[in-house]
Amino acid sequence: MTERLRRVSRALISVSDKSGLVEFARALAAEGVELVSTGGTRKALADAGLSVLEVSEVTGFPEMMDGRVKTLHPKIHGGLLAIRDNADHAAAMRSHGIEPIDLLVVSLYPFEATVAKGADFETCIENIDIGGPAMIRAAAKNHAEVAVVVDPSDYAVVLAELRQHGGATTLALRRKLAAKAYARTGVYDAAISNWFAGQLSDPAPALRAIGGHLIEPLRYGENPHQSAAFYRTSDLRPGVATARQVQGKKLSYNNINDTDAAYECVAEFDPQRTAACVIVKHANPCGAAEGASLIEAYRKALACDPVSAFGGIVAVNRKLDAEAARAITDIFTEVIIAPEASEEAIAVVGAKKNLRLLIADGLPDPRAAGMTVKSVAGGLLVQSRDNAVVDDMKLKVVTRRAPTNAELTDLAFAFRIAKHVKSNTIVYAKDRATVGIGAGQMSRIDSARIAARKAEDAAKAAGLQAPLTKGSVVASDAFFPFADGLLAAVEAGATAVIQPGGSVRDDEVIKAADDHGIAMVFTGTRHFRH
């Protein structure tokens, strides 16, 4: 590819994001570039003492219809789309008095931010940009002639090229900017179309667009031979994508995936009601607990599976305090994520230079609607977020014995955690803490046995005479297809069971529970997770 330098003599600037605007425009003017602008952008430049031509002076038409029509004009789009060395294009430009535009700088109306603020329907509609995307696409198509900038972070790059090449840009830069420009309009349109689908309560629109803004490239994906990058969508849900990293080395692909799993799980616990901690390893909770304080919750969570917790992700639902931070940093931990943290806690974590601390500035709402996306070969699986919460479920006692109040508390706790464990899932809980977790097995009885075995190992590590599954409750993410899974839980010492129900063998499972004096409740809601 040759440099194919194109001198920038005229720039059209129309931006909603005015960060760095005046400095950039002043630098362009210093390079001899004529400035053309619209509305608020023109006012900001003129107020800064810059000479700037109003778009209406170029088109011969005033802005109209509350600013909806201003740049949609042949003298603008002709200036962007004309191929400079095409004789017919040049003749048309001369005939119609069209001057070339060599640089387009546009940031679109803040539609995504307007939606995030909870604006009403009409306000959101008015923040859908029309002229901006049209100009961006025109300039990007004609990138052989025109440079298009859609991100203030690219101002310095453009200025560097102009200075290096005597006021001109290279084809290489123009192509790079064009690719980014099309991605920007794609992400913008995806946000609008998905918002519209939500407004229409349409779970399966005929066309579905997905878009994101790069947060950062990652060193690699799940494995070192895979490339990866991290993107933020327009769904501004508090969590790993919106969190502020206070300290520590860069997050890896697996760190991000596990941190998301941990924070979504701990958000099930209302911080006004209780402190809670979740420890995640390989996207599955390996310990979770409630407590009167974060340190109590952490210690109870750690006791569930201290072996797996090594090198894990820790999420808490309250402001991280120094006492909890000291306990968490006693063993090797990859990431801590919290809604906020005290300065003392930050200092404690700061002593571990590689440990990442993320501040999310809030908890995600487990009841909030949303969309999750999974790629399959040649397609996308899109579904609504699992926002079912056990507190909202009407539990049905199906056994002769009803659970005690203490058992009910632990059953609700266990089912909260089961929602966030890979299927097939079995969770044993006692005193609002997990005491055994079986995840991701092909059969439910295997999950029950693995969870019990982990509880035995944890008991030995703690010097206990018996595993904490004795006298525990058990949660299953889906129904027991046979009584064998339930019997394995009974053998482990469970006294009460929570499960969705709905098996053709429910009667057999209920009978097995009654035969062993076990209390069982049905939720009517399952929590498969893959």
Kinemage of the C-alpha trace (Angstrom):
@kinemage 1
@onewidth
@group {chain A} dominant
@subgroup {mainchain}
@vectorlist {calphas} color= white
{ca met a 1} P 0.000 0.000 0.000
{ca thr a 2} L 1.418 3.371 -1.020
{ca glu a 3} L 1.045 6.344 1.302
{ca arg a 4} L -1.409 8.100 -1.087
{ca leu a 5} L -1.203 11.336 0.833
{ca arg a 6} L -4.268 13.567 0.867
{ca arg a 7} L -3.929 17.133 2.051
{ca val a 8} L -6.512 18.374 4.554
{ca ser a 9} L -7.716 21.798 3.492
{ca arg a 10} L -11.226 21.752 4.929
{ca ala a 11} L -12.625 19.976 8.001
{ca leu a 12} L -16.254 19.566 9.022
{ca ile a 13} L -16.606 19.206 12.793
{ca ser a 14} L -19.868 18.275 14.539
{ca val a 15} L -19.502 16.687 17.953
{ca ser a 16} L -21.650 16.033 21.007
{ca asp a 17} L -18.553 15.015 23.007
{ca lys a 18} L -16.556 18.212 23.182
{ca ser a 19} L -13.590 16.874 25.137
{ca gly a 20} L -10.391 18.111 23.501
{ca leu a 21} L -12.407 19.869 20.810
{ca val a 22} L -11.021 23.395 21.054
{ca glu a 23} L -7.390 22.266 21.295
{ca phe a 24} L -7.816 19.975 18.279
{ca ala a 25} L -9.577 22.618 16.186
{ca arg a 26} L -6.965 25.208 17.108
{ca ala a 27} L -4.212 22.837 15.981
{ca leu a 28} L -6.043 22.206 12.699
{ca ala a 29} L -6.362 25.938 12.100
{ca ala a 30} L -2.635 26.307 12.746
{ca glu a 31} L -2.091 23.822 9.906
{ca gly a 32} L -4.126 26.069 7.587
{ca val a 33} L -7.300 23.955 7.707
{ca glu a 34} L -10.617 25.751 7.127
{ca leu a 35} L -13.152 24.845 9.794
{ca val a 36} L -16.843 24.175 9.087
{ca ser a 37} L -19.223 23.366 11.916
{ca thr a 38} L -22.766 23.168 13.237
{ca gly a 39} L -24.827 24.442 16.163
{ca gly a 40} L -23.268 23.928 19.570
{ca thr a 41} L -19.930 22.838 18.132
{ca arg a 42} L -19.634 26.002 16.091
{ca lys a 43} L -20.520 28.119 19.128
{ca ala a 44} L -17.843 26.406 21.260
{ca leu a 45} L -15.222 27.045 18.575
{ca ala a 46} L -16.295 30.628 17.945
{ca asp a 47} L -16.331 31.353 21.697
{ca ala a 48} L -12.734 30.107 21.761
{ca gly a 49} L -11.858 32.763 19.180
{ca leu a 50} L -11.570 30.436 16.184
{ca ser a 51} L -12.742 31.362 12.714
{ca val a 52} L -15.388 28.814 11.752
{ca leu a 53} L -17.856 28.598 8.860
{ca glu a 54} L -21.455 27.671 9.679
{ca val a 55} L -22.795 24.669 7.729
{ca ser a 56} L -25.775 26.738 6.601
{ca glu a 57} L -23.330 29.096 4.866
{ca val a 58} L -22.055 26.120 2.876
{ca thr a 59} L -25.451 24.629 2.009
{ca gly a 60} L -27.409 27.860 1.566
{ca phe a 61} L -30.103 26.392 3.816
{ca pro a 62} L -30.660 27.139 7.517
{ca glu a 63} L -30.860 24.446 10.159
{ca met a 64} L -34.514 23.462 10.375
{ca met a 65} L -36.970 21.207 12.156
{ca asp a 66} L -35.302 21.692 15.552
{ca gly a 67} L -31.914 20.821 14.101
{ca arg a 68} L -33.070 17.535 12.560
{ca val a 69} L -32.056 18.799 9.125
{ca lys a 70} L -28.738 20.589 8.738
{ca thr a 71} L -26.048 18.379 7.139
{ca leu a 72} L -28.317 16.254 4.921
{ca his a 73} L -27.465 18.219 1.786
{ca pro a 74} L -25.627 17.531 -1.510
{ca lys a 75} L -23.056 20.227 -0.766
{ca ile a 76} L -22.086 18.272 2.359
{ca his a 77} L -22.368 14.731 1.063
{ca gly a 78} L -20.956 15.667 -2.325
{ca gly a 79} L -17.955 17.156 -0.556
{ca leu a 80} L -17.491 13.913 1.375
{ca leu a 81} L -18.183 11.401 -1.408
{ca ala a 82} L -16.480 12.980 -4.415
{ca ile a 83} L -13.519 11.085 -5.854
{ca arg a 84} L -11.033 13.861 -6.401
{ca asp a 85} L -9.328 12.552 -9.554
{ca asn a 86} L -12.558 11.375 -11.209
{ca ala a 87} L -13.305 13.830 -14.045
{ca asp a 88} L -17.086 13.386 -13.827
{ca his a 89} L -17.073 13.939 -10.065
{ca ala a 90} L -14.876 17.014 -10.448
{ca ala a 91} L -17.184 18.417 -13.115
{ca ala a 92} L -20.241 17.869 -10.919
{ca met a 93} L -18.523 19.642 -8.067
{ca arg a 94} L -17.686 22.644 -10.254
{ca ser a 95} L -21.185 22.722 -11.724
{ca his a 96} L -22.932 22.708 -8.338
{ca gly a 97} L -20.444 24.716 -6.331
{ca ile a 98} L -19.425 21.813 -4.101
{ca glu a 99} L -16.193 22.188 -2.150
{ca pro a 100} L -14.354 19.058 -0.968
{ca ile a 101} L -14.331 18.080 2.704
{ca asp a 102} L -11.064 16.347 3.563
{ca leu a 103} L -11.592 15.637 7.244
{ca leu a 104} L -14.830 14.770 9.027
{ca val a 105} L -14.963 14.853 12.831
{ca val a 106} L -18.224 13.589 14.347
{ca ser a 107} L -19.311 12.248 17.719
{ca leu a 108} L -22.901 11.068 17.674
{ca tyr a 109} L -25.818 12.219 19.807
{ca pro a 110} L -25.494 10.457 23.193
{ca phe a 111} L -28.261 7.912 22.665
{ca glu a 112} L -26.710 5.222 24.883
{ca ala a 113} L -26.127 7.661 27.748
{ca thr a 114} L -29.673 9.017 27.406
{ca val a 115} L -31.142 5.517 27.718
{ca ala a 116} L -28.848 4.725 30.664
{ca lys a 117} L -30.220 7.777 32.498
{ca gly a 118} L -33.742 6.344 32.208
{ca ala a 119} L -35.058 9.043 29.868
{ca asp a 120} L -38.590 8.790 28.513
{ca phe a 121} L -39.385 7.397 25.058
{ca glu a 122} L -39.598 10.759 23.277
{ca thr a 123} L -36.296 11.979 24.707
{ca cys a 124} L -34.557 8.781 23.631
{ca ile a 125} L -35.960 9.164 20.119
{ca glu a 126} L -34.726 12.745 19.878
{ca asn a 127} L -31.243 11.514 20.797
{ca ile a 128} L -31.063 9.231 17.764
{ca asp a 129} L -28.563 10.865 15.424
{ca ile a 130} L -29.381 10.866 11.710
{ca gly a 131} L -27.045 13.298 10.004
{ca gly a 132} L -24.011 12.096 11.959
{ca pro a 133} L -24.147 8.424 10.916
{ca ala a 134} L -24.944 9.447 7.321
{ca met a 135} L -21.847 11.645 7.141
{ca ile a 136} L -19.668 9.092 8.909
{ca arg a 137} L -20.633 6.332 6.480
{ca ala a 138} L -20.118 8.614 3.487
{ca ala a 139} L -16.655 9.701 4.627
{ca ala a 140} L -15.665 6.151 5.580
{ca lys a 141} L -16.742 4.841 2.183
{ca asn a 142} L -14.624 7.502 0.521
{ca his a 143} L -11.645 6.956 2.838
{ca ala a 144} L -9.348 6.981 -0.190
{ca glu a 145} L -9.912 10.740 -0.089
{ca val a 146} L -11.338 11.621 3.322
{ca ala a 147} L -10.210 11.017 6.906
{ca val a 148} L -13.051 10.416 9.386
{ca val a 149} L -12.679 10.728 13.161
{ca val a 150} L -15.355 9.420 15.538
{ca asp a 151} L -13.338 9.277 18.755
{ca pro a 152} L -11.503 12.145 20.514
{ca ser a 153} L -8.718 9.695 21.383
{ca asp a 154} L -7.724 9.812 17.692
{ca tyr a 155} L -7.194 13.582 17.578
{ca ala a 156} L -3.523 13.285 18.504
{ca val a 157} L -2.898 10.617 15.852
{ca val a 158} L -4.412 12.780 13.116
{ca leu a 159} L -2.434 15.841 14.190
{ca ala a 160} L 0.779 13.827 14.268
{ca glu a 161} L 0.218 12.734 10.669
{ca leu a 162} L -0.616 16.230 9.483
{ca arg a 163} L 2.613 17.533 10.995
{ca gln a 164} L 4.668 14.654 9.684
{ca his a 165} L 3.319 14.837 6.120
{ca gly a 166} L 2.949 18.571 5.526
{ca gly a 167} L -0.752 18.801 6.314
{ca ala a 168} L -1.719 15.472 4.726
{ca thr a 169} L -2.962 12.071 5.952
{ca thr a 170} L -1.872 8.633 4.726
{ca leu a 171} L -4.131 5.985 3.231
{ca ala a 172} L -3.119 3.611 6.027
{ca leu a 173} L -4.479 5.965 8.670
{ca arg a 174} L -7.613 6.750 6.677
{ca arg a 175} L -8.393 3.046 6.330
{ca lys a 176} L -7.911 2.464 10.041
{ca leu a 177} L -10.151 5.406 10.867
{ca ala a 178} L -12.780 4.209 8.368
{ca ala a 179} L -12.913 0.760 9.966
{ca lys a 180} L -13.419 2.337 13.368
{ca ala a 181} L -16.076 4.659 11.957
{ca tyr a 182} L -18.172 1.794 10.573
{ca ala a 183} L -17.810 -0.069 13.869
{ca arg a 184} L -19.032 3.017 15.719
{ca thr a 185} L -22.173 3.357 13.625
{ca gly a 186} L -22.703 -0.399 13.949
{ca val a 187} L -22.529 -0.252 17.742
{ca tyr a 188} L -24.770 2.816 17.742
{ca asp a 189} L -27.413 1.148 15.591
{ca ala a 190} L -27.199 -2.016 17.719
{ca ala a 191} L -27.945 0.009 20.848
{ca ile a 192} L -30.933 1.660 19.169
{ca ser a 193} L -32.361 -1.552 17.716
{ca asn a 194} L -32.033 -3.448 20.993
{ca trp a 195} L -33.636 -0.562 22.875
{ca phe a 196} L -36.512 -0.613 20.408
{ca ala a 197} L -36.924 -4.370 20.837
{ca gly a 198} L -37.125 -3.818 24.587
{ca gln a 199} L -39.679 -1.049 24.186
{ca leu a 200} L -41.791 -3.380 22.041
{ca ser a 201} L -41.270 -6.329 24.433
{ca asp a 202} L -40.030 -8.321 21.463
{ca pro a 203} L -37.752 -11.157 22.661
{ca ala a 204} L -37.010 -12.372 19.138
{ca pro a 205} L -36.713 -9.541 16.586
{ca ala a 206} L -36.124 -10.657 13.001
{ca leu a 207} L -32.696 -9.011 13.047
{ca arg a 208} L -30.474 -8.801 16.132
{ca ala a 209} L -27.376 -6.603 16.288
{ca ile a 210} L -24.709 -6.882 18.979
{ca gly a 211} L -22.081 -4.213 19.522
{ca gly a 212} L -19.486 -3.163 22.033
{ca his a 213} L -16.781 -0.615 22.884
{ca leu a 214} L -13.271 -1.922 23.409
{ca ile a 215} L -12.204 -1.788 27.047
{ca glu a 216} L -8.824 -3.350 26.376
{ca pro a 217} L -7.080 -6.002 24.279
{ca leu a 218} L -6.188 -9.062 26.352
{ca arg a 219} L -2.910 -10.949 26.264
{ca tyr a 220} L -4.791 -14.092 25.245
{ca gly a 221} L -8.112 -15.871 25.662
{ca glu a 222} L -8.971 -18.962 27.681
{ca asn a 223} L -5.707 -20.472 26.435
{ca pro a 224} L -2.443 -18.827 25.322
{ca his a 225} L -2.963 -19.723 21.656
{ca gln a 226} L -6.296 -17.822 21.537
{ca ser a 227} L -6.523 -14.074 20.907
{ca ala a 228} L -9.006 -12.059 22.955
{ca ala a 229} L -10.323 -8.607 23.781
{ca phe a 230} L -12.758 -7.182 26.347
{ca tyr a 231} L -15.712 -5.040 25.217
{ca arg a 232} L -18.335 -3.019 27.031
{ca thr a 233} L -21.925 -3.040 25.763
{ca ser a 234} L -24.565 -0.350 26.227
{ca asp a 235} L -25.983 -2.340 29.172
{ca leu a 236} L -24.390 -0.351 32.002
{ca arg a 237} L -24.866 -3.066 34.625
{ca pro a 238} L -22.505 -2.652 37.597
{ca gly a 239} L -19.823 -5.295 37.425
{ca val a 240} L -16.494 -6.171 35.929
{ca ala a 241} L -17.100 -4.258 32.675
{ca thr a 242} L -17.868 -0.987 34.462
{ca ala a 243} L -15.614 -1.410 37.510
{ca arg a 244} L -12.603 0.733 38.286
{ca gln a 245} L -9.392 -1.238 38.784
{ca val a 246} L -7.645 0.309 41.758
{ca gln a 247} L -4.503 -1.766 41.589
{ca gly a 248} L -2.888 -4.974 40.383
{ca lys a 249} L -1.776 -6.383 37.066
{ca lys a 250} L -4.071 -6.555 34.048
{ca leu a 251} L -7.045 -8.869 34.147
{ca ser a 252} L -6.932 -11.979 31.984
{ca tyr a 253} L -9.813 -13.442 29.992
{ca asn a 254} L -10.408 -16.064 32.689
{ca asn a 255} L -10.126 -13.442 35.464
{ca ile a 256} L -12.852 -11.377 33.813
{ca asn a 257} L -15.141 -14.368 33.307
{ca asp a 258} L -14.693 -15.561 36.894
{ca thr a 259} L -15.043 -12.082 38.395
{ca asp a 260} L -18.314 -11.588 36.570
{ca ala a 261} L -19.589 -14.918 37.917
{ca ala a 262} L -18.562 -14.011 41.469
{ca tyr a 263} L -20.099 -10.531 41.449
{ca glu a 264} L -23.380 -11.635 39.907
{ca cys a 265} L -23.658 -14.305 42.589
{ca val a 266} L -22.875 -12.063 45.564
{ca ala a 267} L -25.390 -9.507 44.271
{ca glu a 268} L -28.148 -11.982 45.182
{ca phe a 269} L -27.593 -10.901 48.801
{ca asp a 270} L -29.067 -7.551 49.839
{ca pro a 271} L -26.275 -5.641 51.613
{ca gln a 272} L -28.873 -3.881 53.785
{ca arg a 273} L -29.869 -7.272 55.185
{ca thr a 274} L -26.547 -9.098 55.483
{ca ala a 275} L -22.885 -9.102 54.599
{ca ala a 276} L -22.049 -11.760 52.011
{ca cys a 277} L -18.997 -13.205 50.321
{ca val a 278} L -18.613 -15.493 47.315
{ca ile a 279} L -15.403 -17.209 46.249
{ca val a 280} L -15.278 -18.395 42.634
{ca lys a 281} L -12.909 -20.720 40.840
{ca his a 282} L -13.279 -21.515 37.137
{ca ala a 283} L -16.629 -19.672 36.959
{ca asn a 284} L -18.189 -21.756 39.774
{ca pro a 285} L -18.658 -20.724 43.400
{ca cys a 286} L -16.441 -22.875 45.619
{ca gly a 287} L -17.658 -21.131 48.765
{ca ala a 288} L -20.327 -18.625 49.717
{ca ala a 289} L -21.712 -17.343 52.976
{ca glu a 290} L -23.647 -14.659 54.813
{ca gly a 291} L -22.381 -13.127 58.022
{ca ala a 292} L -22.719 -10.262 60.447
{ca ser a 293} L -19.560 -8.793 58.875
{ca leu a 294} L -17.542 -9.329 55.705
{ca ile a 295} L -14.766 -11.091 57.570
{ca glu a 296} L -17.240 -13.538 59.118
{ca ala a 297} L -18.839 -14.167 55.717
{ca tyr a 298} L -15.421 -14.662 54.103
{ca arg a 299} L -14.220 -17.127 56.725
{ca lys a 300} L -17.409 -19.182 56.450
{ca ala a 301} L -17.145 -19.174 52.637
{ca leu a 302} L -13.487 -20.190 52.741
{ca ala a 303} L -14.226 -23.109 55.059
{ca cys a 304} L -16.405 -24.738 52.383
{ca asp a 305} L -13.470 -25.551 50.093
{ca pro a 306} L -10.160 -23.947 51.130
{ca val a 307} L -8.233 -25.951 48.537
{ca ser a 308} L -10.197 -24.615 45.562
{ca ala a 309} L -10.242 -21.089 47.016
{ca phe a 310} L -6.474 -20.818 46.468
{ca gly a 311} L -6.013 -18.564 43.437
{ca gly a 312} L -9.715 -17.751 43.355
{ca ile a 313} L -11.865 -14.647 42.896
{ca val a 314} L -13.471 -13.042 45.948
{ca ala a 315} L -16.604 -10.908 45.685
{ca val a 316} L -18.251 -9.058 48.567
{ca asn a 317} L -21.524 -7.173 48.669
{ca arg a 318} L -20.514 -4.374 51.040
{ca lys a 319} L -17.742 -1.822 51.330
{ca leu a 320} L -14.494 -3.733 51.684
{ca asp a 321} L -12.960 -2.973 55.079
{ca ala a 322} L -9.398 -3.462 56.233
{ca glu a 323} L -10.197 -6.424 58.496
{ca ala a 324} L -11.779 -8.374 55.658
{ca ala a 325} L -9.011 -7.299 53.268
{ca arg a 326} L -6.340 -8.688 55.619
{ca ala a 327} L -8.126 -12.027 55.857
{ca ile a 328} L -8.631 -12.285 52.102
{ca thr a 329} L -4.989 -11.485 51.372
{ca asp a 330} L -3.777 -14.176 53.768
{ca ile a 331} L -3.973 -16.677 50.903
{ca phe a 332} L -3.204 -16.251 47.206
{ca thr a 333} L -6.164 -14.531 45.571
{ca glu a 334} L -6.394 -13.338 41.965
{ca val a 335} L -9.102 -10.663 42.182
{ca ile a 336} L -11.226 -8.924 44.801
{ca ile a 337} L -14.340 -7.088 43.627
{ca ala a 338} L -16.502 -4.916 45.873
{ca pro a 339} L -19.040 -2.101 45.470
{ca glu a 340} L -16.598 0.168 47.329
{ca ala a 341} L -13.543 -0.031 49.584
{ca ser a 342} L -12.079 1.967 52.456
{ca glu a 343} L -8.730 3.684 51.991
{ca glu a 344} L -7.261 1.389 54.631
{ca ala a 345} L -8.522 -1.686 52.770
{ca ile a 346} L -7.037 -0.377 49.529
{ca ala a 347} L -3.715 0.036 51.285
{ca val a 348} L -3.879 -3.514 52.654
{ca val a 349} L -4.565 -4.951 49.206
{ca gly a 350} L -1.898 -2.664 47.754
{ca ala a 351} L 0.766 -4.630 49.630
{ca lys a 352} L 0.061 -7.484 47.203
{ca lys a 353} L 1.220 -5.854 43.969
{ca asn a 354} L -0.261 -8.475 41.614
{ca leu a 355} L -3.635 -8.765 43.364
{ca arg a 356} L -6.321 -6.928 41.407
{ca leu a 357} L -8.844 -4.827 43.311
{ca leu a 358} L -11.949 -3.745 41.415
{ca ile a 359} L -14.431 -1.148 42.683
{ca ala a 360} L -17.795 -1.498 40.947
{ca asp a 361} L -19.583 1.513 42.520
{ca gly a 362} L -22.738 -0.501 43.065
{ca leu a 363} L -24.256 -3.967 42.848
{ca pro a 364} L -26.122 -5.370 39.856
{ca asp a 365} L -29.847 -5.857 40.443
{ca pro a 366} L -30.578 -9.607 40.333
{ca arg a 367} L -34.174 -8.859 39.357
{ca ala a 368} L -33.304 -6.517 36.472
{ca ala a 369} L -34.213 -7.550 32.957
{ca gly a 370} L -31.415 -7.949 30.456
{ca met a 371} L -30.012 -10.030 27.660
{ca thr a 372} L -27.309 -12.679 27.566
{ca val a 373} L -25.585 -13.847 24.389
{ca lys a 374} L -23.677 -17.056 23.653
{ca ser a 375} L -21.999 -17.845 20.359
{ca val a 376} L -22.441 -21.188 18.614
{ca ala a 377} L -21.036 -22.257 15.267
{ca gly a 378} L -22.587 -19.919 12.722
{ca gly a 379} L -24.961 -18.263 15.130
{ca leu a 380} L -25.888 -16.606 18.390
{ca leu a 381} L -28.092 -17.831 21.219
{ca val a 382} L -29.831 -14.860 22.826
{ca gln a 383} L -31.960 -15.086 25.939
{ca ser a 384} L -33.291 -12.919 28.727
{ca arg a 385} L -31.157 -12.845 31.865
{ca asp a 386} L -32.126 -15.304 34.605
{ca asn a 387} L -33.639 -12.719 36.937
{ca ala a 388} L -35.708 -15.129 39.007
{ca val a 389} L -35.046 -14.612 42.725
{ca val a 390} L -35.936 -17.204 45.342
{ca asp a 391} L -37.447 -14.550 47.636
{ca asp a 392} L -40.139 -13.977 45.003
{ca met a 393} L -40.984 -17.666 44.571
{ca lys a 394} L -43.934 -19.318 46.272
{ca leu a 395} L -42.417 -22.375 47.915
{ca lys a 396} L -44.622 -25.464 48.022
{ca val a 397} L -44.085 -27.993 50.790
{ca val a 398} L -44.562 -31.439 49.220
{ca thr a 399} L -43.526 -33.737 52.080
{ca arg a 400} L -45.286 -34.715 55.268
{ca arg a 401} L -42.744 -32.756 57.280
{ca ala a 402} L -42.447 -29.048 56.633
{ca pro a 403} L -39.026 -27.428 56.993
{ca thr a 404} L -38.249 -25.534 60.162
{ca asn a 405} L -37.672 -21.781 60.010
{ca ala a 406} L -33.917 -22.359 60.251
{ca glu a 407} L -34.080 -24.869 57.418
{ca leu a 408} L -36.137 -22.462 55.302
{ca thr a 409} L -33.500 -19.773 55.749
{ca asp a 410} L -30.760 -22.150 54.644
{ca leu a 411} L -32.866 -23.524 51.771
{ca ala a 412} L -33.341 -20.029 50.340
{ca phe a 413} L -29.611 -19.373 50.774
{ca ala a 414} L -28.668 -22.624 49.012
{ca phe a 415} L -31.017 -21.975 46.090
{ca arg a 416} L -29.533 -18.489 45.609
{ca ile a 417} L -26.118 -20.089 45.169
{ca ala a 418} L -27.383 -22.958 43.007
{ca lys a 419} L -28.558 -20.369 40.484
{ca his a 420} L -24.912 -19.452 39.850
{ca val a 421} L -23.331 -22.919 39.721
{ca lys a 422} L -22.873 -24.801 36.448
{ca ser a 423} L -25.440 -27.553 35.889
{ca asn a 424} L -25.959 -30.186 37.087
{ca thr a 425} L -25.813 -28.465 40.466
{ca ile a 426} L -26.059 -29.630 44.052
{ca val a 427} L -25.406 -27.198 46.914
{ca tyr a 428} L -25.296 -28.184 50.587
{ca ala a 429} L -25.697 -25.311 53.058
{ca lys a 430} L -25.737 -24.893 56.824
{ca asp a 431} L -26.015 -21.749 58.920
{ca arg a 432} L -26.186 -19.569 55.767
{ca ala a 433} L -22.953 -20.917 54.327
{ca thr a 434} L -22.162 -23.449 51.651
{ca val a 435} L -20.645 -26.639 53.048
{ca gly a 436} L -20.428 -28.639 49.822
{ca ile a 437} L -20.864 -27.774 46.125
{ca gly a 438} L -21.116 -30.173 43.207
{ca ala a 439} L -20.982 -28.528 39.786
{ca gly a 440} L -21.131 -29.285 36.093
{ca gln a 441} L -21.649 -33.042 36.205
{ca met a 442} L -23.462 -35.082 33.597
{ca ser a 443} L -25.663 -36.702 36.257
{ca arg a 444} L -27.180 -35.108 39.337
{ca ile a 445} L -26.225 -37.986 41.627
{ca asp a 446} L -22.568 -37.398 40.743
{ca ser a 447} L -22.915 -33.739 41.727
{ca ala a 448} L -24.462 -34.805 45.047
{ca arg a 449} L -21.620 -37.244 45.721
{ca ile a 450} L -18.868 -34.810 44.695
{ca ala a 451} L -20.315 -32.092 46.923
{ca ala a 452} L -20.427 -34.518 49.846
{ca arg a 453} L -16.847 -35.637 49.194
{ca lys a 454} L -15.640 -32.025 49.131
{ca ala a 455} L -17.381 -31.479 52.460
{ca glu a 456} L -15.534 -34.475 53.899
{ca asp a 457} L -12.207 -33.102 52.654
{ca ala a 458} L -12.952 -29.670 54.130
{ca ala a 459} L -13.868 -31.261 57.467
{ca lys a 460} L -10.558 -33.111 57.585
{ca ala a 461} L -8.665 -29.922 56.752
{ca ala a 462} L -10.473 -28.119 59.578
{ca gly a 463} L -9.990 -30.985 62.061
{ca leu a 464} L -13.712 -31.623 62.394
{ca gln a 465} L -15.027 -35.008 63.441
{ca ala a 466} L -17.825 -34.947 60.862
{ca pro a 467} L -18.485 -33.016 57.646
{ca leu a 468} L -20.793 -30.010 57.878
{ca thr a 469} L -23.238 -31.689 55.517
{ca lys a 470} L -24.530 -33.468 58.626
{ca gly a 471} L -27.631 -31.479 59.483
{ca ser a 472} L -27.400 -29.355 56.345
{ca val a 473} L -29.977 -28.565 53.673
{ca val a 474} L -29.504 -29.213 49.971
{ca ala a 475} L -30.510 -27.320 46.827
{ca ser a 476} L -30.770 -28.724 43.320
{ca asp a 477} L -30.895 -26.391 40.327
{ca ala a 478} L -33.357 -28.679 38.511
{ca phe a 479} L -35.618 -31.566 39.472
{ca phe a 480} L -34.305 -34.920 40.652
{ca pro a 481} L -35.033 -37.290 37.737
{ca phe a 482} L -34.711 -40.258 40.100
{ca ala a 483} L -34.696 -40.702 43.849
{ca asp a 484} L -31.007 -41.697 43.836
{ca gly a 485} L -29.732 -38.103 43.884
{ca leu a 486} L -31.944 -37.269 46.830
{ca leu a 487} L -30.835 -40.427 48.657
{ca ala a 488} L -27.189 -39.456 48.130
{ca ala a 489} L -27.977 -36.131 49.803
{ca val a 490} L -29.723 -37.914 52.667
{ca glu a 491} L -26.679 -40.142 53.071
{ca ala a 492} L -24.510 -37.024 53.286
{ca gly a 493} L -26.659 -35.817 56.183
{ca ala a 494} L -29.106 -33.379 54.572
{ca thr a 495} L -32.375 -32.854 56.427
{ca ala a 496} L -34.257 -30.647 53.960
{ca val a 497} L -34.336 -30.173 50.186
{ca ile a 498} L -35.233 -27.359 47.809
{ca gln a 499} L -35.721 -28.147 44.125
{ca pro a 500} L -37.883 -26.964 41.226
{ca gly a 501} L -39.967 -30.136 40.911
{ca gly a 502} L -41.591 -31.156 37.647
{ca ser a 503} L -40.167 -34.648 37.112
{ca val a 504} L -42.412 -37.489 35.966
{ca arg a 505} L -40.986 -39.255 39.023
{ca asp a 506} L -41.759 -36.505 41.530
{ca asp a 507} L -43.979 -38.889 43.498
{ca glu a 508} L -41.116 -41.377 43.798
{ca val a 509} L -38.747 -38.658 45.002
{ca ile a 510} L -41.307 -37.280 47.482
{ca lys a 511} L -41.887 -40.796 48.859
{ca ala a 512} L -38.142 -41.264 49.340
{ca ala a 513} L -37.997 -37.983 51.255
{ca asp a 514} L -40.954 -38.975 53.430
{ca asp a 515} L -39.449 -42.405 54.085
{ca his a 516} L -36.356 -40.694 55.518
{ca gly a 517} L -38.153 -37.908 57.379
{ca ile a 518} L -36.795 -35.255 55.004
{ca ala a 519} L -38.602 -31.966 54.419
{ca met a 520} L -38.819 -30.878 50.784
{ca val a 521} L -40.105 -27.779 49.008
{ca phe a 522} L -40.668 -27.121 45.308
{ca thr a 523} L -39.911 -23.719 43.773
{ca gly a 524} L -41.500 -24.283 40.369
{ca thr a 525} L -38.483 -22.469 38.885
{ca arg a 526} L -35.266 -24.080 37.711
{ca his a 527} L -31.833 -22.524 37.297
{ca phe a 528} L -29.965 -24.398 34.549
{ca arg a 529} L -26.608 -22.746 33.849
{ca his a 530} L -24.142 -23.689 31.136
